[in-house]
Amino acid sequence: MNNQQNQLRTVLQALALPVTGQLRLYPNEACKVSRLIQEFEQFKPVFVAETAEDLTEAQKAVLASLHQDLMRVCLDHTCTDVALRRSEVWRHVRLLARSALLAFNWPLVLATQAEPVLA
């Protein structure tokens, strides 16, 4: 697995975690939601650009849907820990992240929960 695949996989795993796991990922950060979105938006385009010819339509579609929902989170101002816990949009983001992991045949859990996503 190359570096871009590994980075996107780790971000998707973080987005797929239950809310309690997401909140524990960045205990010292004020805006955990922004961090999750930033990491996806940082790694997805690089991954897609490098693997575009190899991606299936289903893989492209789930990544695009996840991007749309994350942008909706920003527009709807649901970038809070409370929203992370209660928002229907965030529940859908978690489901889409799980679907993306399955589409790529990647595991649903992080290799180590303590491992930060960004180096």
N, C-alpha and C positions, 0 to 999 in steps of 0.2 A: 504494500500500500504506500503510495507516494505521500509527500507532506501535505498537499492540498486535500487529498482524500481524507487523511487522518484529521486535519483541522476541521473540515466540514462534518465529518462523522462525530467528532467530539462536541461540536456546537449543536448538532441535531440531537445528540444524546442529552445534552443539557436542557434543550428546549422540550424534550420528551419527558423529563423527570416530573414526578409529582411536585406540587407547589412547595412542599416542605423541603424537598431536595434542592429545588431551584433557589430557595431562600438561603440555604446553607452553603451554596456554591461560593458566594461572595459576602461573607459575614461582615466585612469592614467597609463595604461600599454602600453609599447612600441610595443609589439608584440601580438596583440589580437588573431591572427591566431594560434600562438603556444598555447595559453591558451585554445582555443576551442578544438584543437586537443588533447592536454594533458588531458583535462577533459574527453573526449570521451574514450581515450585509458586507462584512469584510471578506469572508472566505468563500461565499457562494459564487460571486462573479468570477473569481480566479479559477475555482474548480470547474465551473461550467465552460469557461473559455478553453481550458486545457483538455476537457473531455467531451466537448460538444458532439463530436462525431460518434462517440461510443454510448452516449446517453439514449435511453429509450424514451418514447413519448410520455410514458407514465412517469418516469423519473423527472423529466423536464416539467411536466404538469404539476407534480406535487411540490417541487421546489418553487415554481411560480406561484402556486396557491399559498404556500407558506410566506413567501415574500409579500404578497398582497395582504395577508392577515397581519403581518408585522407592521406594515405601513398603516393599516387601519388602527392598530394599537396606538401608533404615534398621533394620528389625526384625531382619534377619539379621546385623547388624553388619558389613556388607561395605562400610563407608564408609572404606576405606583405599586408598592407591595400589596396594598389592599386589592387593587385591580388584579394583580397576579393571582391572588387567592380566590376572588369572586367572579371575575369577568368571564362571560360566555366566550368572548373572543379568545381569551387565554386558554380556555378549555379546548377550543378548536385548534389553536396553535399546537398544543400538546399532542392532539390526535394527528394533526398533519405531520408533525415531527416524527411520530412513531411510524406513520405511513411511509415517510421518506426513508427512514432507516430500513424498514422492511423491503422497500423497492430496491434498495442497494444491497440487500442481504447483509446488513451491518447489525451488530448486537444492539439491544435496546438500552443497555446500562453502560455507564462510564467505566473505563478500565479501573480507575481509582477515583473515588468521589472527591478526594482532597486535591486532585490535580487541577490547576487552573487551566482554563481553555486557551487563553492567550499566553504566549511565552514572554 
